């Protein structure tokens, strides 16, 4: 793995509405680019971006990776979670940290939906959008997924729920993900206040309709994970989109393919 630039990833909290949001932030000595916010998938946290954040900051941008309300170390939301609510919280965090500055956004899975909704809600605040896989389900598929959604943190006396979660994480992870990474990934799952809440938010959100309203430039990167085929089928749902595929990558790629992904983002974000 490439050596990380010597730019520290710091952690802090911000008061957003009635609760606190936990975030990671990486600030270059002399920022020359728009800030970049990174949004994680369900049920992880900004932890997934710790390896890539210094690489992106070394390009001259302040990088912020928040924990979605109810995940990581952020307080749970006080209302039923929704993508619109997540976007509102992240825009409020941007207001608190960046004083109204225009920013770029990037997301993965649930984070992609949040980034898109931010661009729709306040288009003047968002410069460019980078999306890693999209949950672009039609209404019928979203309804079916809502009906089948079940708690995944039910505790069993014999601890078998942990082995099931371990096996699920292993199946979905990048082939380069080692046992230590998978253990941390399982730990992030267990920290979630309401594990499936983010999925409910995604399945209640019409991403395809929101995508048609996006006017910003979009980079859609398709990782070979559980949204590989769906993302490929919906590659044309954004009006202004560059599409790239990353075969052989999956959950964990921001750690194990960090230099490659950082270059892809730089090539997109830094072109006027």
N, C-alpha and C positions, 0 to 999 in steps of 0.2 A: 504494500500500500504506500502511496506517495506520502512524503513528509508534509504535515500540515504547516501552513504559515503560522508564525508566532503571533497570532491575534487571538486573545482569549475569548471564550464564549462565557458570558456572564449570565446570571439568573436573577430575576427580580419579580416583584408583584406590582400590579397597578389596580387601583380601585375603578371598576367599570360597573356602573349601576349599583345594585345592592351587594354585589360580590366582588371578590378579588380574582384577577386573571394572572396566572403565572406565565412568564415568558423567558425565553433565552434571547440574548442580543449580542451581536458581534459588530464592533465599530472600528473601521480602519482609522489610521492616524489622520489621513486627509481624505474624507469622502469626496468623490468627484462624480458619482452617479446617483440616480434616484434610489431611495431606500427600497428594500425588497422584503416583503413579508411572506413567510412560508407556512402553509396550513397542512396539518397532518391528517391521515386517514383515521377512521374509527377502528379499534378503540385505543389508539396509541397516544402519543404526545409529541411535543416539539423535540423530544429526545432523538427521534429518527434523523434529525437534520444536524446533529452535533458535529459530525465529521465534515460535512460539506460546507457548513457555515463559514469557517475561516477561509476556505478557498474562494467563496463568493465575496467575502469582505475584502480579500486581497485584490479583487478587481476594482475596488474603490467604492463599494456600496455598504451602507449600514444594513445588516441582515437581522431580522426579528422573526423568531419562531414561537408563537404563542401556543399554549395548551387550550384547546377548545373547552368552553364551560362544561364541567362534569368529568373532564379527562385530565390525566397527568396530575398536576398540583393545583389546578384551577377549581374554584368553587363551583358547585352545581348551579345550573340556571334556576331562577325562581319561577319560570313559566315553562310550559311544555316545549321541549327543544324543537327548533325548526332551523332550516337553512337560512331563512330570513333573519331569525334571531341570532344565529352564529355570525352572519355578515354584519348585522348591526353592532354586535359586541366587538368585532374586529375593527370596524371603522371607528368605534369609540376609543379603542386602544391606540389606533393610529393617531387620532386626535390628541390623545394624552402624551404620546411619545414623540410625535413628529410635527405638532403644531400646524396641522392643515396642509402639510407638504404633500405634493403629488407623489405617488409611490407605484411600484410594480408589485404584482402579486403572483404567487405560484402555489399550487396545491396538488395533493395526491388523493384520489378517491373522494371521500367526504370533503377534503380540503379543496378539491377542484370545484365542487358545487358551491362551496363558500366563496371562493375567489370569483366565480362567475356572478354570483348574486351581488357581491360588493360592486362589481363593475356595472351591473344593471341599476342598483340602488343609487349610487353616486358616481356616475361616469366621469365627472370632472376630476375626481380624486385619483383615478386609476390610469396609469400610463400603458403598460403592457401586461399580458397575462400568459403565464406558462402553466400548462395543465399536464399532469401525469396520470393518464387514464381517466375516463369519465363514466359515471353511472347514468348513462343516457337511456334509461328504460322508458318504454311507452307506458301509457296509463294502465293497461291490463297487467303488464308484468309488475309494475309497482304495487298494484293492489294485491296481486298474488304473493309477493314478497312480504308485504305487511301482514297478511293472514298467517304466513308460515313462520314469522319472526318469533323466536322464543328466547328466554333468558339463557345466557351461556355461562353464568357464574354460580349455578345451583351447586351448593356444597354437599358432597357425599361423605359419609362417615369414613369410608375406606380411602378417600383421597383420589378416587378414580377420575373425578372432574379435572384434576390437574394433569393427569396423563392424557386425557382426551384433548385438553387445550394444548398441551405440548405437541401432540401429534398433528393437530390442526395447524399450528404455527409452522411446524417443520414442513408440512405439505405445501404451504403457501409461500415459504421463504425462498429467496435467491439461493441458488446452489452453493454459493460461496459463504453463506451464513454459517458461522461456527456455533458450537453449543453455547458459548458464552453469550453470543448475540441473541440466540433463540431464548435463552433464559431471561434476558432483560426484556425481550418482547413479550413473553408470558407475564412477567411482572407488571408491565404496563397494562396489559389486559385486566389483571386482577385489581389494579388501582382504580379502575373506572367506577364512578358512583352508580351509574346505570348503563352497563355495557352496551345494550342494544339501542340506546337512545339516539345515537348518531345515525344508525341505520334507519330508524323510524323517520328521522328528519330527512334523510336522503330520499326515501321512498315516498314521502309526502310532497316532495319538491319536483316540479316539472322542469328538469334541466334542459330538455330539448327546446321548450318554449323560451326559457331564459336565454339560451345560447343564441337564438335568432335575434335577440335584442342587443347583443354585444357589438359594439362598434370599434373597440380597441383591437390592435393586432394580437393574435393568439398563436402560441406555439403549443401544439398538441403532441405530446410524447407518449407513445404507446408501449408500456412495459409488458413483458410476456407473463402476466399474472392472471388473476381471476376475472379481470375486465378486458383482457386482450381482444377477444372477438367482438365484444360489444363496442369497444372504442373504435376498432377498425370499421365496423358497420356504420358508425356515426361520425366519421371523420369530416364530413362535409356540413355539419350542423352549424358551424360558426361562419359568419359572412367573410371574415378576413383571417384565414388560418393557414399556418404551415404545419404539415404533418410529418412526424418522424417515428420510426419504430426502433425499439431497443430489444431485439430478440435475446433471450438468455438472461434477462433481468427480471427480478420480482421483488417482493418485500425484503428490504435490507439493501436495496441498490444505492441509497444515498450514503451508505457506509462503504460498500464494496465496489461501487462504480463511481465514487465521488468525483475524481478528476475528469472523467469523461462527461458526466452530467454537468459539472461546473462549466466546462468549455461550451457545451451546447447552450446553456443559459446565457453565457457571455456573448456568444455569437448572435443570439437573438436580441437580448436586452440592449446591447450597446450599439446596434445599428439604428440610425435615425430613419 
